[in-house]
Amino acid sequence: PDKIIHTVAGFYTIKISELKGQRRLRQLVRPRHMAMHLVRKHTNLSFPDIGRAFGGRDHATVPYACKKIREQLPKDADLRNAVRTIELNLGS
């Protein structure tokens, strides 16, 4: 998960501490949700493990984040392009 978190933070030019932090600013929420979605997609980690990787978040936060991204992907070309670019940067 650390590689994915680092790559998403770099893509959005935000600090890793902000991505893992508790602040709910709009400019942090989408990158955080995307990072959780990608960690879930590209690792075998459980929801609680992913929540711990993101600053001790509740396990219910992770499926919510994944669902939000999955719902927005078909509708949002910018989001699809961002996911594609991040996955390319990860070597996926």
C-alpha positions in Angstrom: 0.0 0.0 0.0 2.9 2.4 0.6 3.9 2.5 -3.0 0.3 3.2 -4.1 -0.1 5.9 -1.4 3.2 7.5 -2.5 2.2 7.4 -6.2 -1.2 8.9 -5.6 0.2 11.6 -3.3 2.8 12.5 -6.0 0.1 12.5 -8.8 -2.0 15.0 -6.8 1.0 16.9 -5.4 -0.1 16.4 -1.8 1.8 15.2 1.2 1.6 11.6 2.2 0.7 12.8 5.7 -2.3 14.7 4.2 -3.4 11.6 2.3 -3.3 9.5 5.5 -4.5 12.3 7.8 -7.9 13.0 9.2 -8.7 16.2 7.4 -11.7 16.0 5.2 -10.9 18.8 2.7 -12.4 18.3 -0.7 -8.9 18.4 -2.4 -7.8 15.5 -0.1 -10.9 13.3 -0.1 -10.9 12.2 -3.8 -7.2 11.4 -3.8 -7.6 9.5 -0.5 -10.6 7.6 -1.9 -8.7 6.8 -5.1 -5.7 5.5 -3.1 -8.0 3.3 -1.0 -9.6 2.0 -4.2 -6.3 1.2 -5.8 -4.9 -0.4 -2.7 -8.0 -2.7 -2.6 -7.7 -3.4 -6.3 -4.0 -4.2 -6.4 -3.3 -5.9 -3.0 -4.9 -8.6 -1.0 -5.3 -6.4 2.1 -8.5 -6.6 4.0 -10.7 -3.5 4.6 -9.4 -3.1 8.2 -5.7 -3.4 7.0 -6.3 -0.7 4.4 -8.0 1.5 7.0 -4.9 1.1 9.3 -2.6 2.0 6.3 -4.6 5.3 6.0 -4.1 6.5 9.5 -6.2 4.1 11.4 -9.5 4.7 9.6 -12.5 2.7 10.5 -12.9 -0.4 8.3 -16.3 0.9 7.0 -14.6 3.9 5.4 -12.7 1.8 2.9 -15.6 0.1 1.2 -17.4 3.4 1.1 -14.4 5.0 -0.6 -14.1 2.1 -3.1 -17.8 2.3 -3.9 -17.6 6.1 -4.5 -14.8 5.7 -7.0 -16.4 2.7 -8.7 -19.6 4.7 -9.1 -17.8 7.8 -10.5 -15.5 6.0 -12.9 -18.1 5.4 -15.7 -19.3 9.0 -15.5 -16.0 10.9 -15.0 -13.4 10.9 -17.8 -10.9 12.9 -15.7 -11.1 10.3 -12.9 -10.7 7.5 -15.4 -7.6 9.2 -16.9 -6.2 9.8 -13.4 -6.6 6.1 -12.4 -5.1 5.0 -15.7 -2.1 7.3 -15.3 -1.5 6.3 -11.6 -1.8 2.6 -12.6 0.8 3.2 -15.4 3.1 4.9 -12.9 2.7 1.8 -10.6 3.6 -0.5 -13.5 0.1 -2.2 -13.5 
